Structure formats: structure tokens, C-alpha cells
Amino acid sequence: MFSDIITALTRFNVADFVDILLVTVILYSFFLLIKDTKAYQMAIGFGIVAILFLITQWGRLVVSNSVIKIFMLYLPIAIIVLFQGELRRFFIDLGSRSFSRAFITKSLEEKLEDLFLAVYYLSSRKIGALIAIEKEVSLKSYADSGTRIDAVLSKDLIVSIFFPRSPLHDGAVIIKGNKILAAGCLLPLPHSHNLGEDFAARTRHLAAIGLSQETDTAVIVVSEETGTVSMVTKGQLKRNLSKENLKDELYKYLRK
């Protein structure tokens, strides 16, 4: 055994190092993607099955090993079905890298104070709001479901959109850079979430989670019931954010 290890080490080259590094990055990215989701527990379950397979192989437990082998034949299909949401998000993230991101982020940061003023004005009056901020993944398909605005972001414009009885107040506002692309937009509801029964009827929060599961968008939600402000990224909801906390969380996420 030790001689095999020594032989492998003597034959180790740069290509092997790159190969191992690449596999490590892929596995790390995948586990980072499924962290704090139900898929994480499923991944652990698959790992346990793999360990049992090795144990039955080494221990020559023929019947147990045969059963696990049959199960493993269908493992690729099971992975695609069970991890379809995570895999979709992984490939979206992989293919959405943009060289213009720095310019878009900079133009957005110049208008963020207007955004925060609008959010907390709406919060103080318990006016519900749903605001999606595009990062790298394009939100054009969602913007097309609403009314095109294509105007420079401002506090007054956001407040007027969400003001009660406004024809666009029920949908989401989509922001790209320093502009409001569209308002009254429809967002997807999540396949699953861990918010509990208290959020079963809170469509804004669920829509925010749904969009953040599909894309890398940061979504700000103002509750119509309580006036509390929340932010959702990558399917995770952070509730009851103060203005300073929201600033910190949003800046940190956009600059990643």
C-alpha cells in the first residue's frame, strides 16, 4: 500500500495538480451552492450510500453490494431530478459573468441612497413593496412581464409606483444599474422554502425567494402588514433589517 502511494507521488506532475485543483473547486462550489438547503441533507445521504458501497465491496458482502449497485445505476437520474434547482442556479452563475458588472454596480451605488429613502418611507407607512436588483443574471424576461419604465431611479418614482391604488403597486419593480427597468412585474414562486406557515400567504416574500432561487438577484421586501424590511439573496431571507443593516448587506452582496 505504502509502495503504491510512493509510486503515485513520484509520478505526480503539474497536470495532476491542476486536475485535483479543478475537481476541488467544482466540489467546493457545489457544496457552497447547496449549503443551508434541503439538497445539502440529500448530498450527505448520497455520501453515506457511497461509503456503504465501499464497505460492502471491501467486506465482500455480495447481496448488500449488489443492492447498492442497482441503486447506483439510477443515481445520475436521481441527482438531476433532486438537484435540478441547484444545478440550474450553478450553471446560471457560471454563465453569467459579465465584464460590465463593475460599471453597472458603480452606477447603481450612486443611486442607492434614493432607494433606501424610498424603502424606509414605504416601511414607515406600511406600504408593501417588492424590489428586485439585477446583479449578473439578466432579469429581462421578468421585466417583460410588467410595464416598461426605463427611467432613472429616484425615491419619488419608487414611492409613486407602490403607493396604494397605483396600477403597478401589486407587482415587482426591477432595477438595473441606476435605472428602473420595469414595474408591475410577475416573479416566480419558489418550489420549496423554510419560512414556515406564518409566511404561507405572504406572496411578496415567497416571490422574492422564488426569484432569488432562479437568479443571483438581491430582492428587497417591505411588509404591508408590519412595515418590516427584509432582503432575500440565494433563497435566504434576512428579516427586520434597519437602514444601516440593509445598506451593509446590499453593498456586501453586490460587491462579491
QUIKA-V348276 format. One line per field, one symbol per residue. ss: DSSP state (A for helix, B for strand, O for the rest). Layout:
ss->???
//
This chain:
ss->OAAAAAAAAAOOOAAAAAAAAAAAAAAAAAAAAAOOOAAAAAAAAAAAAAAAAAAAAAOOOAAAAAAAAAAAAOAAAAAAAAOAAAAAAAAAAAAOOOOOAAAAAAAAAOOAAAAAAAAAAAAAOOOOBBBBBOOOOOOAAAAOOOBBBBBBOOAAAAAAAAOOOOOOOOOBBBBBOOBBBBBBBOOOOOOOOOOOAAAOOOAAAAAAAAAAAAOOOBBBBBOOOOOOBBBBBOOBBBOOOOAAAAAAAAAAAAOO
//
